[in-house]
Amino acid sequence: MMGILKGATLCSWSRLRYLHQQHGLLLARSIFSKTGEWPKKLDKEVRFEIEDHWKDKIREYDLTRTQKDNASERNKYYVLSMFPYPSGSLHMGHIRVYTISDTISRFQRMLGKQVIHPMGWDAFGLPAENAAIDRGEMPEQWTKRNIVNMKKQLDDMVYSFDWEREYATCDPTYYKWTQYIFLKMYEAGLVYQKEAYVNWDPVDQTVLANEQIDEEGKSWRSGAVVEKKLLRQWYFQTTKYSKSLIEGLEELEPNLWRDVIIQQRHWIGECNGCRLEFKLKRHGVDLSGDPLSVFTTTPEALCGVSHISISPQHLLSKRAGLETASGSESVQCLDVKAINPLTQLEIPIYMIESEDYPTATDSKLGIPCLNEEDKIFAEKNKLSFVEVLTVKADGTETMINSQQLSGMSREEAYQAVVSLAQENNFGYVTSAKLHDWLISRQRYWGTPIPMIHCPSCKAVPVPIEELPVELPMVTTFSGKGQSPLDTAKEWKSVKCPKCGGAAERETDTMDTFVDSSWYFLRYLDPRNTHMPFSPETANRLMPVDLYIGGKEHAVLHLYFARFFNHFLYNQGMVAHREPFTNLLTQGMVQGKTYRVNGAIGRYLKPEEVDFSGKKPVEKGTGEKISVTWEKMSKSKNNGTDPQEVLEEYGVDLTRLNILSGVAPKTPRKWDVSSYTGIIRWQAKIWTLVKDLKRQQQQQQQTGQTCPLSPEEMASHEEILYKARNRFLKDVSFHLSFTFLVSVGISRLQELTTALKKFPKEGVLYSKEYERALCDLVVMVAPAAPMFASELWEGIRNCAGRLNDHYSWV
């Protein structure tokens, strides 16, 4: 499968020819060898016989080649498909994404690259715990059984995954390093705990991040209406990296990333201000609780703040009982004061219901010299303030009454306050709309948070040498209220690492998005027992050259993964700030749905629909039905079991079908009728080889020479030469740069048509025909390796050896 095109216009394809000669082509060697005859018709029986014969040989070749790749120093190509949650069985979305990644991987191996194509399991999560609640089965047992089943399904698809890199995020050998990175973030001041009203899923009994709630205020998993609940939770201070994450988008390839860049920019927001943190006092006494966080676009005017306003929904308002006071004034002064981090003066805090708060915030600095309404409010409430800006004759704004900022231009003062805030840990540049990442979950089946709570020392990190903090064995899962880890008394009770006194472990576990935010790095060094991964290895094999996954992860997962990588870059653990070079967000696989019109809108199974009339109706009732295409779901009765598809059509036909006709980014409307075109195309290629073998037999029997004149042969060969170069150039381009596999297949179909137009009586004598047919088979191989292997075996046993581009042995 490795090489072709001597004298072609593409150097990459010349490279394929060379590699074919050097490394051999496992696209061949048998069913034809057993019978000595080429079946006249490529029917279902023949297709399945081909796959039965070639599967193990392809797997053996893939294993050998992967082992050679891992030991090589050739130019690398890292193809990463988003790893699955081990739910128990594959769905058609899995088949689509992994067929794309496997096709690109096989193609890059043909180009001689050291290909990294790993697979593992995003194994923590609520479904496993829900299984324990519903069926009494331990999450670990349920998860491991599902992994075995899904791995077999992936293997049945003959995907060339490197299973030597496999791991599951629920393995202590993996989450030990998730905990390690957590502690490194804690050391860097990026992890904190605070009390806040959080999003509570009443069905799954756990906290949700803002990102896990849909536009209707419902949980993205359970569908329950989300409630607010006051809890003390752990956060990653992702907002500190907002400016870096926005800047990093400039490093990405705009064509492939265009939609995602827009989504990421929208999610992060414009980094046009600072989040400042104010310590609090009550009656002159410092309060040890959480500081008051306020976003402002004018930090340079900090010395001119007269007051801070907060909304009725702010936690300080709720603690003071102000938000529910019936008939109360819309403006109320709190009994706590904020401390200005520059002047150390106390700033009064007011709950102001009618205040115009910046988008997505619930607090605001009152700066009279910049805002007329703030000035009116300050004067009305007899609040002291100073002017901090003066305008010179030339229009330049200069700072006054601002301590060390006085005399600076407004722009200089802005930068000076930003630097002071970062140096003294009271603020940083970010956007108004972005919030920190809430990672606490009140669940068992997740990575334990490596913190210990001591009455004297407060929150203390677990020493790194004591990692991993492993999950204890818990046998009872109610799914209600108390976290299961709270019941593990022996596990929970520990000594404080700082003072040695009695203490307790943190019983929250981490959001599963944490586990999947760095998994691509662990793949590169999965057996390392000393660190998450070797920086040297990561620097050689990163960034990921092509990342493939669902559009639904284009915001959350990519945002979190980029945050992790930016942090590790700052820690000197990776050399590339952005983890992914090219991104392919494939569309969902959709099924046809039949829904009864009306308020309830029941989804019907296809067998419950009467198609005999002009429009489909429900059997029995005659009710009208709406027919639409939606994401496959059991609840909508529109799913397709991949196993049933494979039993009917086989692996290679399914691979070709799901790759063709529709661009990867476009939703795929799954309909078995689309197999018809692929079956016809396969049959055409099959016939090309059959015709070649027939001509060989006739030549051997009659000894005839080419019936075409030299002029006729030259004319036909020139046409085919140009077609071959044009189509293969397109295939190479799309598999290398646009990743439009569907277009590549379309070009191969066009090459098939060009070959069919060549006079049959001349195929055995044409060097160009032999070359084009071999190239077609080689390029079909990444998408349909077993089918291509049998084709190559047929060609190898009858080709006239007119070309020296291939390994014929």
C-alpha positions, -999 to +999 in steps of 0.1 A: +000+000+000+030+022+003+041+037-029+035+048-064+038+075-090+073+076-104+074+107-124+042+121-110+038+158-101+035+151-064+067+146-044+046+131-015+033+104-038+069+096-050+076+092-013+048+067-011+064+046-039+098+046-021+083+036+012+064+008-005+096-006-018+114-002+016+087-014+040+065-037+019+027-036+013+004-056+034-023-052+009-023-086-004-017-121-002-047-144-004-083-153-011-074-153-048-044-174-039-066-201-024-089-205-055-068-193-084-099-176-097-113-141-095-150-141-085-170-126-113-193-107-088-185-089-056-216-099-036-222-100+001-207-134+005-175-124-012-172-092+008-175-111+041-151-138+030-125-110+022-129-095+056-127-128+074-095-136+056-078-102+060-088-090+094-062-108+114-035-101+089-042-063+089-043-063+127-009-081+128+005-056+104-009-027+123+007-040+155+041-045+140+040-012+122+029+007+154+058-009+174+082+002+147+067+037+147+071+040+185+108+030+182+115+054+153+128+089+151+110+098+118+089+129+115+058+124+137+022+128+130-001+128+160-037+119+151-060+122+182-097+113+182-116+122+214-117+092+236-151+077+245-169+073+277-173+035+282-210+034+281-211-002+270-214-001+232-204+021+203-229+043+185-228+055+149-211+088+160-182+067+173-180+049+140-178+081+121-151+099+142-129+068+145-132+059+109-120+094+100-091+092+124-081+057+112-082+068+075-059+098+082-036+077+103-032+050+076-026+077+050+001+094+071+018+060+077+019+056+039+038+089+038+064+074+061+055+094+092+058+081+128+021+081+135+007+084+170-029+071+170-038+062+206-070+052+223-081+052+259-112+057+281-128+087+296-139+064+324-151+085+353-187+099+354-222+097+366-235+068+345-213+043+363-225+056+396-261+055+385-256+019+375-245+012+411-276+029+424-300+012+400-285-023+398-262-026+428-231-030+406-199-013+416-189+015+393-154+000+387-169-034+376-195-018+354-168+004+338-143-023+332-169-047+317-180-019+293-144-012+283-138-049+273-170-048+252-163-015+235-126-024+228-138-055+210-161-034+189-133-010+180-111-040+171-138-054+149-137-022+128-100-029+122-089+005+135-052+009+138-051+023+173-020+019+194-033-001+222+001+000+240-008+035+249-042+026+263-053+037+298-086+046+316-089+078+335-103+058+365-069+040+368-051+053+399-019+053+377-037+080+356-056+101+382-025+102+404-011+126+378-044+145+375-041+151+413-004+161+408-014+188+382-041+199+406-015+204+434+008+223+409-021+246+401-027+250+439+010+260+444+006+285+416-024+301+432-049+288+406-070+267+430-092+280+457-123+272+477-152+295+483-188+295+494-212+303+466-246+296+452-240+268+428-260+250+401-276+220+417-290+190+397-318+176+419-319+144+399-282+135+398-277+152+432-245+170+421-231+204+412-230+216+376-207+241+360-224+269+341-212+253+310-232+221+318-266+239+317-285+244+286-304+276+274-335+264+292-318+261+325-317+223+325-289+199+332-271+188+301-271+152+314-303+145+334-325+172+318-337+184+352-344+220+359-313+233+378-317+248+413-294+271+433-277+258+464-252+273+488-221+252+491-184+256+497-167+245+465-134+241+448-125+262+417-098+265+391-091+302+385-093+299+347-101+336+344-065+343+351-057+327+318-084+344+298-060+369+281-035+341+273-063+319+259-075+347+237-040+355+224-034+318+218-063+317+192-040+338+170-017+308+167-043+286+152-050+278+115-080+301+108-097+280+081-100+248+101-105+266+134-127+294+122-160+284+138-143+273+170-123+305+173-155+324+171-171+302+198-140+304+220-138+342+217-175+345+225-172+322+255-141+340+270-153+375+261-133+406+256-104+409+281-109+447+286-107+450+323-096+436+356-111+415+383-101+431+416-104+414+450-112+434+481-107+422+516-136+428+540-140+443+575-169+445+599-167+472+625-130+476+619-122+439+623-108+419+594-130+391+581-113+359+572-138+347+547-138+351+509-128+384+494-153+405+474-145+402+437-154+431+414-148+435+377-139+469+363-128+483+330-112+513+348-087+499+374-066+530+370-093+550+389-091+527+419-082+556+442-114+574+432-138+547+443-165+560+466-185+528+471-192+493+458-226+483+447-238+446+447-270+431+434-297+415+455-285+381+441-250+386+454-239+363+482-232+392+506-268+404+500-282+370+507-261+366+538-274+399+551-310+388+543-315+418+521-327+401+489-359+389+505-369+419+526-405+426+516-412+463+509-376+472+516-357+500+500-340+492+467-308+506+482-294+493+515-260+497+531-243+466+544-225+464+577-193+452+561-167+474+543-143+466+515-106+476+518-091+495+489-059+476+480-041+508+470-052+532+497-061+508+525-092+529+531-126+514+539-152+514+511-189+512+519-209+484+502-244+490+491-270+466+478-285+485+449-313+468+430-315+493+401-278+495+394-267+489+358-242+460+364-218+449+337-230+419+318-227+386+337-216+404+369-234+412+402-210+439+416-197+473+404-172+500+415-187+534+421-164+560+407-179+595+408-153+612+387-161+588+358-198+582+362-224+609+368-248+585+384-221+573+408-215+610+416-251+616+423-253+586+445-222+595+465-233+630+471-268+619+481-253+594+507-226+618+518-198+595+506-163+609+504-144+607+471-117+624+451-111+634+415-084+611+401-082+624+365-074+658+350-073+667+314-044+688+300-047+714+273-036+689+247-064+665+257-042+641+276-057+625+307-034+625+337-038+608+371-040+630+402-047+622+439-037+586+432-006+580+453+021+563+432-001+566+401-002+604+402+014+620+372+010+590+350-011+590+318-043+571+321-029+543+299+003+541+321-018+540+352-039+511+338-008+490+332+007+500+366-025+489+385-026+456+365+011+449+374+005+458+411-026+436+412-007+407+398+023+411+420+003+415+451-023+390+442-054+412+443-064+412+407-057+403+370-068+411+335-099+391+323-133+396+308-165+405+326-185+375+314-160+347+321-163+328+354-138+305+372-142+267+366-162+250+394-147+215+396-163+201+428-187+173+424-206+155+452-201+121+437-180+090+442-169+080+408-144+107+400-108+118+408-106+125+446-095+161+453-062+158+471-069+182+500-072+177+537-092+199+561-076+206+595-094+225+623-062+244+629-044+246+595-076+248+574-072+234+538-039+216+534-027+199+502-019+162+503+019+158+500+029+148+464+047+117+477+014+104+491-003+105+457-025+090+445-053+095+469-073+065+458-110+060+460-120+038+489-143+008+485-179+020+490-207-005+488-238+017+493-250+042+467-282+060+473-277+088+449-293+112+473-279+140+495-246+130+511-216+121+490-207+084+492-172+094+503-187+109+534-196+074+545-161+061+542-151+070+577-118+052+579-107+067+545-119+101+554-101+103+588-064+113+584-036+132+601-029+168+590+003+168+570+011+202+585+005+199+622-001+162+627-035+167+643-068+149+635-081+160+601-105+149+573-100+143+536-120+164+511-150+142+500-158+160+468-144+146+435-133+165+404-155+173+374-147+147+348-137+175+324-105+177+345-095+142+336-100+148+299-081+182+299-047+166+297-052+131+285-035+138+251-002+143+270-004+111+290-008+091+258+027+100+248+042+085+280+015+063+295+038+041+317+058+069+333+058+064+371+078+095+380+059+123+363+027+128+342+048+126+311+084+133+300+088+169+289+113+157+263+089+132+249+061+157+249+082+184+232+091+160+204+056+146+198+034+176+205+014+194+194-014+171+182-013+174+144-050+166+140-077+165+167-110+150+157-142+151+178-178+162+180-189+198+175-206+197+209-171+198+225-159+228+205-164+252+235-161+234+269-136+206+264-114+227+241-114+256+265-105+234+295-078+215+275-063+247+262-063+261+298-044+231+311-019+232+283-013+270+288-006+263+325+018+234+317+035+256+292+041+283+319+054+255+342+079+245+316+065+211+311+055+215+274+071+236+247+039+245+228+013+268+243-015+256+221-020+218+222-037+212+189-025+223+154-055+212+132-090+206+144-117+186+127-151+189+144-173+163+128-210+167+126-234+144+145-248+113+129-286+119+127-314+094+124-348+099+109-375+106+136-412+101+134-431+123+159-468+125+164-480+161+159-495+177+190-486+189+225-471+156+237-453+148+205-445+111+211-417+096+191-426+065+172-406+035+160-405+031+122-427+000+125-454+021+142-457+043+111-480+038+082-463+048+049-490+037+026-505+071+020-491+104+006-479+113+041-469+090+069-494+086+098-494+066+130-507+031+126-540+025+144-548+062+152-541+078+118-525+108+136-503+130+114-466+127+119-437+151+115-406+135+099-373+151+108-336+143+112-323+145+147-293+133+168-296+096+173-312+088+206-329+058+222-357+081+235-364+093+200-364+057+185-341+069+157-309+051+167-290+026+146-271-002+162-236-004+145-235-041+151-266-047+130-251-025+103-219-045+103-237-078+102-256-067+071-229-047+052-195-055+067-167-033+080-151-019+049-184-011+032-195+007+063-163+026+066-165+038+030-201+047+034-198+068+065-168+087+049-184+095+016-210+119+003-210+143+032-182+166+045-170+155+080-181+188+096-216+183+082-243+163+101-246+129+086-282+118+079-278+081+083-298+060+058-289+026+046-300+035+011-267+054+009-249+020+007-262+015-028-237+040-044-208+026-025-217-010-034-217+001-071-184+018-068-168-012-051-182-034-079-167-011-106-132-014-090-137-052-087-146-053-124-114-034-133-093-061-117-115-088-133-111-073-167-073-071-163-072-108-153-094-118-182-071-100-206-041-118-191-058-152-196-067-144-232-031-133-239-017-164-224-041-186-244-037-168-278-004-150-275-019-120-290-002-086-290-017-052-282-045-045-308-042-008-303-018+012-325+010+031-308-007+063-316-040+051-301-023+038-270-003+070-265-035+091-268-054+070-242-024+069-219-020+107-220-056+112-210-053+087-181-020+101-170-035+135-166-066+122-149-045+101-125-022+130-115-051+154-111-073+132-090-044+119-068-032+154-063-066+163-050-068+132-028-034+140-013-043+176-007-076+168+011-062+140+033-033+162+043-048+197+047-085+201+045-093+166+059-123+164+036-122+126+033-155+127+014-140+148-014-110+124-015-133+095-020-152+114-047-119+119-066-111+082-063-146+075-078-137+098-107-104+080-112-124+047-113-145+062-141-114+073-160-100+038-158-133+023-171-131+045-202-098+030-211-101+005-240-104-030-224-083-046-251-054-024-241-054-026-203-028-055-202-003-036-224-006-001-209+020+010-183-001+040-175-033+019-169-014-005-146+000+025-127-034+042-123-052+011-112-025+003-086-026+039-074-064+037-071-061+005-049-034+020-028-055+051-021-086+031-013-066+012+013-066+038+042-104+038+041-110+001+033-079-019+041-093-054+037-110-047+004-079-030-010-057-060+002-077-084-018-077-061-049-039-058-046-036-096-044-055-099-077-034-072-094-002-087-081-009-120-097-017-107-131+000-073-136+025-072-165+052-057-144+052-027-166+061-005-136+088-007-110+070+015-085+057-013-064+067-043-044+052-072-064+065-100-041 
